[in-house]
């Protein structure tokens, strides 16, 4: 949070003419994040507000309704919304782009899930990549890493289709029982399974986007993953196939500032 405040103060020192702002509101039939639904396969309304100065320093915000919980962790684990803050730096030319960022995930009234992430995004011509690192996966003890490759195909100036393949890696053994921190000092813990109930898994996301003259865009996306879910009860582990195949329809509208 200190980094976010620092960058906010930095932007105030600049002329507003040197800062580009972007904002939009989107309505999605599902909230998919790295192959996993964050809304229990229900619709989500999402908004972003970004600011970037001429040298590539940027500050971003993301807000959405969300829905998930973890019964093993007791009270105050029911997520109803998500607020993210991102600070970072971009370098780019005509055919390539690199972005380094620090992301803060915040879940109001369910702070146990709050997390920090360090992220690298890049593009060379039509090839995109992403590498991410968390030392706590939404509060679970253990390193989480994410690797994704994508192909961006511009069919016309207003129509593009992209496909992304991601690999979600968890340090802890698949399905192992472990403790979950219930406070900052990790004195109080709860029995759960590794990686928020997930073993390592692959996710595939294909999205086609059509943009019209006023900047409004329509999206049709398909999400598939081989993710399994583990649950723990009385030190016995059960495994089931996650229901994370989804067809996502979205309407995204720019908001003039």
VEXROFI-773132 format. One line per 10 residues: number of its first residue (from 1); their letters; for each residue x, y, z of N, C-alpha, C. Coordinates in Angstrom, 1 decimal. Layout:
NUM = a = X/Y/Z/X/Y/Z/X/Y/Z | ...
//
This chain:
1 = xxxxxxxxxx = 0.8/-1.2/0.0/0.0/0.0/0.0/0.9/1.3/0.0 | 2.0/1.2/0.7/2.9/2.4/0.7/3.4/2.7/-0.7 | 3.6/1.6/-1.5/4.1/1.8/-2.9/3.0/2.6/-3.7 | 1.7/2.2/-3.5/0.6/2.8/-4.2/0.5/4.3/-3.8 | 0.6/4.6/-2.5/0.6/6.0/-2.0/1.7/6.8/-2.6 | 2.9/6.2/-2.6/4.1/6.9/-3.2/3.9/7.2/-4.6 | 3.4/6.3/-5.4/3.2/6.6/-6.8/2.1/7.6/-7.0 | 1.0/7.6/-6.2/0.0/8.6/-6.2/0.5/10.0/-6.0 | 1.4/10.1/-5.0/2.0/11.4/-4.8/2.9/11.8/-6.0 | 3.6/10.8/-6.6/4.4/11.1/-7.7/3.6/11.7/-8.9
11 = xxxxxxxxxx = 2.4/11.1/-9.1/1.6/11.6/-10.2/1.2/13.0/-10.0 | 0.9/13.4/-8.7/0.5/14.7/-8.4/1.5/15.8/-8.7 | 2.8/15.4/-8.8/3.9/16.3/-9.2/4.0/16.6/-10.7 | 3.3/15.7/-11.4/3.3/15.9/-12.9/2.2/16.7/-13.4 | 2.4/17.3/-14.6/1.3/18.0/-15.2/0.2/16.9/-15.6 | -1.1/17.2/-15.4/-2.1/16.3/-15.9/-2.0/16.0/-17.3 | -1.5/17.0/-18.1/-1.4/16.8/-19.5/-0.5/15.6/-19.9 | 0.5/15.3/-19.0/1.4/14.2/-19.2/0.9/12.9/-18.8 | -0.2/12.8/-18.2/-0.8/11.6/-17.7/-2.0/11.2/-18.5 | -2.0/9.9/-19.0/-3.2/9.4/-19.7/-4.0/8.6/-18.8
21 = xxxxxxxxxx = -5.3/8.9/-18.8/-6.3/8.2/-18.0/-7.2/7.3/-18.8 | -7.5/6.1/-18.3/-8.4/5.2/-19.0/-9.3/4.6/-18.0 | -10.6/4.5/-18.3/-11.6/3.9/-17.4/-12.6/3.2/-18.3 | -13.2/2.1/-17.7/-14.2/1.4/-18.4/-15.0/0.5/-17.4 | -16.2/0.2/-17.8/-17.1/-0.7/-17.0/-17.5/-1.9/-17.9 | -17.4/-3.1/-17.4/-17.7/-4.3/-18.1/-18.7/-5.1/-17.4 | -19.6/-5.7/-18.2/-20.6/-6.7/-17.6/-20.2/-8.1/-18.2 | -19.9/-9.0/-17.3/-19.4/-10.3/-17.8/-20.4/-11.4/-17.3 | -20.6/-12.4/-18.1/-21.5/-13.5/-17.6/-20.8/-14.4/-16.6 | -19.5/-14.3/-16.4/-18.8/-15.0/-15.4/-17.5/-14.3/-15.2
31 = xxxxxxxxxx = -16.9/-14.4/-13.9/-15.7/-13.8/-13.6/-14.6/-14.9/-13.5 | -13.8/-15.0/-14.6/-12.8/-16.0/-14.7/-11.4/-15.4/-14.4 | -10.7/-16.1/-13.5/-9.3/-15.6/-13.2/-8.4/-16.9/-13.3 | -7.6/-16.9/-14.3/-6.6/-18.0/-14.5/-7.3/-19.4/-14.4 | -8.4/-19.5/-15.2/-9.2/-20.7/-15.3/-10.2/-21.0/-14.2 | -10.2/-20.2/-13.1/-11.1/-20.4/-12.0/-12.1/-19.4/-11.9 | -13.4/-19.8/-11.7/-14.4/-18.8/-11.5/-14.3/-18.1/-10.1 | -14.3/-16.8/-10.1/-14.3/-16.0/-8.9/-15.7/-15.5/-8.5 | -16.7/-16.0/-9.2/-18.1/-15.6/-9.0/-19.1/-16.7/-9.0 | -18.5/-18.0/-8.8/-19.4/-19.2/-8.7/-20.2/-19.3/-10.0
41 = xxxxxxxxxx = -19.6/-18.9/-11.2/-20.2/-19.0/-12.5/-21.4/-18.1/-12.6 | -21.4/-17.0/-11.8/-22.5/-16.0/-11.9/-21.9/-14.7/-12.6 | -22.9/-13.9/-13.1/-22.4/-12.6/-13.7/-21.6/-11.7/-12.8 | -20.8/-10.9/-13.4/-20.0/-9.9/-12.6/-20.0/-8.6/-13.3 | -20.0/-7.5/-12.6/-19.9/-6.1/-13.1/-18.5/-5.6/-12.6 | -17.7/-5.2/-13.5/-16.3/-4.9/-13.2/-16.0/-3.5/-13.8 | -15.1/-2.8/-13.0/-14.6/-1.5/-13.5/-13.1/-1.3/-13.3 | -12.5/-0.5/-14.2/-11.1/-0.2/-14.1/-10.9/1.3/-14.2 | -9.9/1.8/-13.5/-9.4/3.1/-13.7/-7.9/3.1/-13.7 | -7.3/3.5/-14.8/-5.8/3.5/-14.9/-5.3/4.9/-15.2
51 = xxxxxxxxxx = -4.1/5.1/-14.8/-3.4/6.4/-15.1/-1.9/6.0/-15.4 | -1.4/6.6/-16.5/-0.1/6.3/-16.9/0.6/7.6/-17.4 | 1.8/7.8/-16.9/2.5/9.0/-17.3/3.4/8.7/-18.5 | 4.0/9.8/-19.0/4.7/9.6/-20.3/5.9/8.7/-20.3 | 6.5/8.4/-19.1/7.7/7.5/-19.1/7.3/6.0/-18.8 | 6.0/5.8/-18.8/5.5/4.4/-18.6/5.2/4.0/-17.2 | 5.4/4.9/-16.2/4.9/4.6/-14.9/3.4/4.6/-14.8 | 2.8/3.6/-14.2/1.3/3.6/-14.2/0.8/3.1/-12.8 | -0.5/3.5/-12.6/-1.2/3.2/-11.4/-2.6/2.7/-11.9 | -3.0/1.5/-11.4/-4.3/0.9/-11.9/-5.1/0.5/-10.7
61 = xxxxxxxxxx = -6.4/0.5/-11.0/-7.4/-0.1/-10.0/-8.4/-1.0/-10.7 | -8.9/-2.0/-10.0/-9.9/-2.9/-10.6/-10.9/-3.2/-9.4 | -12.2/-3.2/-9.8/-13.2/-3.5/-8.8/-14.2/-4.4/-9.4 | -14.7/-5.4/-8.7/-15.6/-6.4/-9.2/-16.4/-7.0/-8.0 | -17.6/-7.4/-8.3/-18.3/-8.3/-7.3/-17.6/-9.7/-7.5 | -17.6/-10.5/-6.4/-17.0/-11.8/-6.4/-17.7/-12.7/-5.5 | -17.5/-14.0/-5.6/-18.2/-14.9/-4.7/-17.4/-16.2/-4.5 | -16.8/-16.4/-3.4/-16.2/-17.7/-3.0/-15.9/-17.7/-1.5 | -15.6/-18.8/-1.0/-15.4/-18.9/0.5/-14.6/-20.2/0.8 | -14.2/-20.4/2.0/-13.5/-21.6/2.5/-14.1/-22.0/3.8
71 = xxxxxxxxxx = -15.0/-23.0/3.8/-15.7/-23.4/5.1/-14.7/-23.8/6.1 | -13.5/-24.3/5.7/-12.5/-24.8/6.7/-12.0/-23.7/7.6 | -12.1/-22.4/7.1/-11.5/-21.3/7.8/-12.5/-20.6/8.7 | -13.7/-21.0/8.9/-14.6/-20.5/9.8/-15.2/-19.2/9.3 | -15.5/-18.3/10.3/-16.2/-17.0/10.0/-15.3/-16.1/9.2 | -16.0/-15.1/8.6/-15.3/-14.0/7.9/-14.5/-14.5/6.7 | -15.0/-15.5/6.0/-14.3/-16.0/4.8/-15.2/-16.0/3.6 | -16.3/-15.2/3.6/-17.2/-15.2/2.5/-16.9/-13.9/1.7 | -16.4/-14.1/0.5/-16.0/-13.0/-0.4/-17.2/-12.6/-1.2 | -17.5/-11.3/-1.2/-18.5/-10.7/-2.0/-18.0/-9.6/-3.0
81 = xxxxxxxxxx = -16.8/-9.2/-2.8/-16.2/-8.2/-3.8/-14.7/-8.3/-3.8 | -14.1/-7.7/-4.8/-12.7/-7.7/-4.9/-12.2/-6.3/-5.4 | -11.2/-5.8/-4.8/-10.6/-4.5/-5.2/-9.1/-4.7/-5.3 | -8.6/-4.4/-6.5/-7.1/-4.6/-6.8/-6.5/-3.2/-7.0 | -5.2/-3.1/-6.6/-4.4/-1.9/-6.9/-3.1/-2.4/-7.6 | -2.7/-1.8/-8.6/-1.6/-2.2/-9.4/-0.7/-1.0/-9.6 | 0.6/-1.1/-9.4/1.6/-0.1/-9.7/2.7/-0.8/-10.5 | 3.3/0.0/-11.5/4.3/-0.7/-12.3/4.9/0.3/-13.3 | 5.6/-0.3/-14.2/6.4/0.4/-15.3/6.3/-0.4/-16.6 | 6.1/0.4/-17.6/6.0/-0.2/-19.0/7.1/0.3/-19.9
91 = xxxxxxxxxx = 7.7/-0.6/-20.7/8.6/-0.2/-21.7/8.0/-0.7/-23.0 | 8.0/0.1/-24.1/7.4/-0.5/-25.3/7.9/0.3/-26.6 | 7.9/-0.5/-27.6/8.1/0.0/-29.0/7.0/-0.5/-29.9 | 7.2/-0.4/-31.2/6.1/-0.8/-32.1/5.8/-2.3/-32.0 | 6.9/-3.1/-31.9/6.7/-4.6/-32.0/6.8/-5.3/-30.7 | 7.2/-4.6/-29.6/7.3/-5.3/-28.3/6.9/-4.4/-27.1 | 6.7/-5.1/-26.0/6.3/-4.4/-24.8/6.7/-5.3/-23.6 | 7.1/-4.6/-22.5/7.4/-5.3/-21.3/6.8/-4.5/-20.2 | 6.1/-5.2/-19.2/5.5/-4.5/-18.1/5.8/-5.2/-16.8 | 6.4/-4.5/-15.8/6.6/-5.0/-14.5/5.6/-4.4/-13.5
101 = xxxxxxxxxx = 5.0/-5.2/-12.6/4.1/-4.6/-11.7/4.0/-5.3/-10.4 | 3.5/-4.6/-9.4/3.1/-5.2/-8.1/1.6/-5.0/-8.0 | 1.0/-6.2/-7.7/-0.5/-6.2/-7.6/-0.9/-6.5/-6.2 | -1.9/-5.8/-5.7/-2.4/-6.0/-4.3/-3.9/-6.4/-4.5 | -4.2/-7.6/-4.1/-5.6/-8.1/-4.1/-6.2/-7.9/-2.8 | -7.4/-7.2/-2.7/-8.1/-6.9/-1.5/-9.5/-7.4/-1.6 | -9.9/-8.2/-0.5/-11.3/-8.7/-0.4/-12.0/-8.1/0.8 | -12.7/-7.0/0.7/-13.4/-6.4/1.8/-14.2/-7.4/2.6 | -14.1/-7.3/4.0/-14.8/-8.2/4.9/-14.3/-9.6/4.9 | -13.3/-9.9/4.1/-12.8/-11.3/4.0/-11.2/-11.1/3.9
111 = xxxxxxxxxx = -10.6/-10.3/4.8/-9.2/-9.9/4.6/-8.3/-11.1/4.6 | -8.7/-12.2/5.1/-7.8/-13.4/5.1/-7.3/-13.8/3.7 | -8.1/-13.4/2.7/-7.7/-13.8/1.3/-6.8/-12.7/0.7 | -6.6/-11.6/1.3/-5.8/-10.5/0.7/-4.4/-11.1/0.4 | -3.9/-10.7/-0.8/-2.7/-11.2/-1.3/-1.9/-10.2/-2.1 | -0.6/-10.5/-2.2/0.4/-9.7/-3.0/0.9/-10.5/-4.2 | 1.1/-9.9/-5.3/1.7/-10.6/-6.5/2.7/-9.7/-7.2 | 3.7/-10.3/-7.7/4.7/-9.6/-8.6/4.6/-10.2/-9.9 | 4.5/-9.4/-11.0/4.0/-9.8/-12.3/4.9/-9.2/-13.4 | 5.2/-10.1/-14.4/5.8/-9.6/-15.6/4.9/-10.0/-16.8
121 = xxxxxxxxxx = 4.6/-9.0/-17.6/3.8/-9.2/-18.8/4.7/-8.7/-20.0 | 4.5/-9.4/-21.1/5.3/-9.0/-22.3/4.7/-9.4/-23.6 | 5.1/-8.8/-24.6/4.6/-9.1/-26.0/5.7/-8.8/-27.0 | 5.8/-9.7/-27.9/6.7/-9.5/-29.1/5.8/-9.9/-30.3 | 5.5/-8.8/-31.1/4.6/-9.0/-32.3/3.3/-9.6/-31.8 | 3.0/-10.9/-32.2/1.7/-11.5/-31.9/1.8/-12.4/-30.7 | 3.0/-12.6/-30.1/3.2/-13.5/-29.0/3.2/-12.8/-27.7 | 2.4/-13.2/-26.7/2.3/-12.6/-25.4/2.7/-13.6/-24.4 | 3.3/-13.1/-23.3/3.6/-14.0/-22.2/3.4/-13.3/-20.8 | 3.3/-14.1/-19.8/3.0/-13.6/-18.4/3.7/-14.5/-17.4
131 = xxxxxxxxxx = 4.4/-14.0/-16.4/5.0/-14.7/-15.3/4.6/-14.0/-14.0 | 4.0/-14.8/-13.1/3.6/-14.2/-11.8/4.1/-15.0/-10.7 | 4.2/-14.3/-9.5/4.7/-15.0/-8.3/4.0/-14.5/-7.1 | 3.5/-15.4/-6.2/2.9/-15.1/-4.9/3.6/-15.9/-3.9 | 4.0/-15.3/-2.7/4.5/-16.1/-1.7/3.4/-16.6/-0.7 | 2.2/-16.2/-1.0/1.0/-16.6/-0.3/-0.1/-16.6/-1.3 | -0.7/-17.8/-1.6/-1.8/-17.8/-2.6/-3.1/-17.6/-1.9 | -3.5/-16.3/-1.9/-4.8/-15.9/-1.2/-4.8/-16.4/0.3 | -3.6/-16.2/0.9/-3.5/-16.5/2.3/-2.9/-17.9/2.6 | -2.9/-18.8/1.7/-2.4/-20.2/1.9/-0.9/-20.1/2.0
141 = xxxxxxxxxx = -0.3/-20.9/2.9/1.1/-21.0/3.0/1.7/-21.7/1.9 | 2.6/-21.1/1.2/3.2/-21.8/0.1/3.3/-21.0/-1.2 | 4.4/-21.1/-1.9/4.6/-20.3/-3.1/3.7/-20.8/-4.2 | 3.2/-19.8/-5.0/2.4/-20.0/-6.2/3.0/-19.3/-7.3 | 3.2/-19.9/-8.5/3.7/-19.3/-9.7/2.8/-19.6/-10.9 | 2.7/-18.6/-11.8/1.9/-18.7/-12.9/2.7/-18.4/-14.2 | 2.5/-19.2/-15.2/3.2/-19.0/-16.5/2.1/-19.1/-17.6 | 2.2/-18.1/-18.5/1.2/-18.1/-19.6/1.8/-17.6/-20.9 | 1.4/-18.3/-22.0/1.8/-17.9/-23.3/0.5/-17.6/-24.1 | 0.5/-16.7/-25.0/-0.6/-16.3/-25.7/-0.3/-16.0/-27.2
151 = xxxxxxxxxx = -1.3/-16.0/-28.0/-1.2/-15.6/-29.4/-2.3/-14.6/-29.7 | -1.9/-13.4/-30.2/-2.9/-12.4/-30.5/-3.0/-12.2/-32.0 | -4.2/-12.4/-32.5/-4.4/-12.4/-34.0/-5.4/-11.3/-34.3 | -4.9/-10.2/-35.0/-5.7/-9.1/-35.4/-6.4/-9.5/-36.8 | -7.7/-9.8/-36.7/-8.4/-10.1/-37.9/-8.7/-8.9/-38.8 | -9.0/-7.8/-38.1/-9.3/-6.5/-38.8/-9.0/-5.4/-37.8 | -9.0/-4.2/-38.2/-8.8/-3.1/-37.2/-9.7/-3.1/-36.0 | -10.9/-3.7/-36.1/-11.9/-3.7/-35.1/-12.2/-5.1/-34.5 | -11.5/-6.1/-35.0/-11.8/-7.5/-34.6/-10.5/-8.3/-34.3 | -10.4/-8.9/-33.2/-9.2/-9.7/-32.9/-9.6/-10.9/-32.1
161 = xxxxxxxxxx = -8.8/-11.9/-32.2/-9.0/-13.2/-31.4/-7.7/-13.6/-30.7 | -7.8/-13.9/-29.5/-6.6/-14.3/-28.7/-6.8/-15.7/-28.1 | -5.7/-16.4/-27.9/-5.8/-17.7/-27.2/-4.6/-17.7/-26.2 | -4.9/-18.1/-25.0/-3.9/-18.1/-23.9/-3.8/-19.5/-23.3 | -2.6/-20.0/-23.0/-2.5/-21.3/-22.3/-1.6/-21.0/-21.0 | -2.2/-21.3/-19.8/-1.5/-21.0/-18.6/-1.2/-22.2/-17.8 | -0.2/-22.1/-17.0/0.2/-23.2/-16.1/0.3/-22.7/-14.7 | -0.6/-23.2/-13.7/-0.6/-22.8/-12.4/0.2/-23.8/-11.5 | 1.2/-23.3/-10.8/2.1/-24.2/-10.1/2.1/-23.9/-8.6 | 1.9/-24.9/-7.8/1.9/-24.7/-6.3/3.0/-25.5/-5.7
171 = xxxxxxxxxx = 3.7/-24.9/-4.8/4.9/-25.5/-4.2/4.6/-26.7/-3.4 | 3.5/-26.7/-2.6/3.1/-27.8/-1.7/2.7/-29.0/-2.6 | 2.9/-30.2/-2.0/2.5/-31.4/-2.8/1.0/-31.4/-3.1 | 0.7/-32.0/-4.1/-0.7/-32.1/-4.5/-1.6/-32.7/-3.5 | -2.6/-32.0/-3.0/-3.5/-32.5/-2.1/-3.0/-32.8/-0.7 | -1.9/-32.2/-0.3/-1.3/-32.4/1.0/-2.1/-31.6/2.0 | -2.2/-32.1/3.2/-2.8/-31.4/4.3/-1.8/-30.4/4.8 | -2.3/-29.2/5.2/-1.4/-28.2/5.7/-2.3/-27.2/6.5 | -1.6/-26.3/7.1/-2.3/-25.3/8.0/-2.4/-24.0/7.2 | -3.5/-23.3/7.5/-3.8/-22.0/6.9/-3.7/-21.0/8.0
181 = xxxxxxxxxx = -3.0/-19.9/7.7/-2.9/-18.8/8.7/-4.2/-18.1/8.9 | -4.7/-17.9/10.1/-5.9/-17.2/10.4/-5.6/-15.8/10.9 | -4.3/-15.5/11.2/-4.0/-14.1/11.6/-2.6/-13.8/11.1 | -2.2/-12.6/11.2/-0.9/-12.1/10.7/0.3/-12.8/11.2 | 0.2/-13.2/12.5/1.3/-13.9/13.1/1.3/-15.4/12.9 | 0.3/-15.9/12.3/0.1/-17.3/12.0/0.1/-18.1/13.3 | -0.5/-17.6/14.3/-0.6/-18.3/15.6/-1.9/-19.2/15.5 | -3.0/-18.7/15.0/-4.2/-19.5/14.8/-4.2/-20.0/13.3 | -4.4/-21.3/13.2/-4.4/-22.0/11.9/-5.7/-22.9/11.7 | -5.9/-23.3/10.5/-7.0/-24.2/10.2/-6.5/-25.2/9.2
191 = xxxxxxxxxx = -7.1/-26.4/9.3/-6.7/-27.5/8.4/-7.3/-27.3/7.0 | -6.5/-27.4/6.0/-7.0/-27.3/4.7/-6.1/-28.0/3.7 | -6.3/-27.8/2.4/-5.5/-28.5/1.4/-4.6/-27.5/0.7 | -3.6/-28.0/-0.1/-2.7/-27.1/-0.7/-3.3/-26.3/-1.9 | -2.8/-25.1/-2.1/-3.2/-24.3/-3.2/-4.7/-24.0/-3.3 | -5.3/-23.6/-2.2/-6.7/-23.3/-2.2/-7.6/-24.5/-2.7 | -7.1/-25.7/-2.4/-7.8/-26.9/-2.8/-7.4/-27.4/-4.2 | -6.4/-26.8/-4.8/-6.0/-27.1/-6.2/-4.7/-27.8/-6.2 | -4.5/-28.8/-7.0/-3.2/-29.2/-7.5/-2.7/-28.4/-8.6 | -1.5/-28.6/-9.2/-1.1/-27.9/-10.3/-2.1/-28.1/-11.5
201 = xxxxxxxxxx = -2.4/-27.1/-12.3/-3.3/-27.3/-13.4/-3.0/-26.4/-14.5 | -3.6/-26.7/-15.7/-3.5/-25.9/-16.9/-4.8/-25.2/-17.2 | -4.8/-24.0/-17.6/-6.0/-23.3/-18.1/-5.8/-22.8/-19.5 | -6.9/-22.9/-20.3/-6.9/-22.4/-21.7/-8.0/-21.4/-21.8 | -7.7/-20.2/-22.3/-8.7/-19.2/-22.5/-8.6/-18.6/-23.9 | -9.7/-18.7/-24.6/-9.8/-18.1/-26.0/-10.9/-17.0/-26.0 | -10.5/-15.9/-26.5/-11.4/-14.7/-26.5/-11.4/-14.0/-27.8 | -12.6/-13.7/-28.3/-12.7/-12.9/-29.6/-13.4/-11.6/-29.2 | -12.8/-10.5/-29.6/-13.3/-9.1/-29.3/-13.6/-8.3/-30.5 | -14.8/-7.7/-30.5/-15.3/-6.8/-31.6/-15.4/-5.4/-31.0
211 = xxxxxxxxxx = -14.8/-4.4/-31.5/-14.9/-3.1/-31.1/-15.6/-2.2/-32.1 | -16.5/-1.4/-31.6/-17.3/-0.5/-32.5/-16.7/0.9/-32.4 | -17.3/1.9/-33.1/-16.7/3.2/-33.3/-16.5/4.0/-32.0 | -17.4/3.9/-31.0/-17.3/4.6/-29.8/-16.4/4.0/-28.8 | -15.7/2.9/-29.1/-14.8/2.2/-28.2/-15.4/1.1/-27.4 | -16.8/1.0/-27.5/-17.4/-0.1/-26.9/-17.1/-1.5/-27.5 | -16.8/-2.5/-26.7/-16.4/-3.8/-27.3/-17.3/-4.9/-26.8 | -17.4/-5.9/-27.6/-18.2/-7.1/-27.2/-17.2/-8.3/-27.2 | -17.3/-9.2/-26.2/-16.4/-10.3/-26.2/-17.1/-11.6/-26.1 | -16.6/-12.6/-26.7/-17.1/-14.0/-26.5/-15.8/-14.9/-26.2
221 = xxxxxxxxxx = -15.9/-15.5/-25.1/-14.7/-16.3/-24.6/-15.1/-17.7/-24.2 | -14.1/-18.6/-24.3/-14.3/-20.0/-23.8/-13.1/-20.3/-22.8 | -13.5/-20.8/-21.7/-12.5/-21.2/-20.6/-12.6/-22.7/-20.4 | -11.4/-23.3/-20.3/-11.3/-24.7/-20.0/-10.1/-24.9/-19.1 | -10.2/-25.8/-18.1/-9.1/-26.2/-17.3/-9.2/-27.6/-16.8 | -8.1/-28.2/-16.5/-8.1/-29.6/-16.0/-8.0/-29.6/-14.5 | -8.4/-28.5/-13.8/-8.2/-28.3/-12.4/-9.0/-29.3/-11.6 | -8.4/-29.8/-10.5/-9.1/-30.7/-9.6/-9.2/-29.9/-8.2 | -10.2/-30.2/-7.5/-10.4/-29.6/-6.2/-10.2/-30.7/-5.1 | -9.4/-30.3/-4.1/-9.2/-31.2/-2.9/-9.9/-30.6/-1.7
231 = xxxxxxxxxx = -10.6/-31.4/-0.9/-11.1/-31.0/0.3/-10.6/-31.9/1.4 | -10.5/-31.3/2.6/-10.0/-32.1/3.8/-11.0/-32.1/4.9 | -11.2/-33.3/5.4/-12.1/-33.5/6.6/-11.6/-34.7/7.4 | -11.3/-34.4/8.7/-10.8/-35.4/9.6/-9.5/-36.1/9.0 | -8.6/-35.3/8.4/-7.4/-35.7/7.8/-7.5/-36.7/6.7 | -8.7/-36.7/6.1/-9.0/-37.5/4.9/-9.2/-36.5/3.7 | -8.5/-36.8/2.6/-8.5/-35.9/1.4/-9.5/-36.5/0.4 | -10.4/-35.7/-0.1/-11.2/-36.1/-1.2/-10.9/-35.2/-2.4 | -11.0/-35.7/-3.6/-10.7/-35.0/-4.9/-11.8/-35.1/-5.9 | -12.2/-34.0/-6.4/-13.3/-33.9/-7.4/-12.9/-33.0/-8.6
241 = xxxxxxxxxx = -13.5/-33.3/-9.8/-13.2/-32.4/-10.9/-13.9/-31.1/-10.7 | -13.1/-30.0/-10.9/-13.7/-28.7/-10.8/-14.6/-28.3/-12.0 | -15.6/-27.6/-11.8/-16.6/-27.2/-12.8/-16.2/-25.8/-13.3 | -15.1/-25.8/-14.1/-14.6/-24.5/-14.5/-14.6/-24.3/-16.0 | -15.3/-25.2/-16.7/-15.5/-24.8/-18.2/-16.6/-23.8/-18.2 | -16.4/-22.7/-19.0/-17.3/-21.7/-19.1/-17.3/-21.0/-20.4 | -18.5/-20.5/-20.9/-18.6/-19.6/-22.0/-18.9/-18.2/-21.4 | -18.1/-17.3/-21.7/-18.2/-15.9/-21.1/-18.5/-14.9/-22.2 | -19.6/-14.2/-22.0/-20.1/-13.1/-22.8/-19.9/-11.8/-22.1 | -19.4/-10.8/-22.8/-19.1/-9.6/-22.1/-19.4/-8.3/-22.9
251 = xxxxxxx = -19.8/-7.3/-22.3/-20.0/-6.0/-22.9/-19.1/-5.0/-22.1 | -18.2/-4.3/-22.8/-17.3/-3.4/-22.1/-17.4/-2.0/-22.7 | -17.7/-1.0/-21.8/-18.0/0.3/-22.3/-16.9/1.3/-21.7 | -16.2/2.1/-22.5/-15.3/3.1/-22.0/-16.1/4.2/-21.3 | -15.5/4.7/-20.2/-16.1/5.8/-19.5/-15.3/7.1/-19.6 | -15.8/8.1/-20.3/-15.0/9.3/-20.5/-14.7/10.0/-19.2 | -13.5/10.5/-19.0/-13.1/11.3/-17.8/-13.0/12.7/-18.1
//
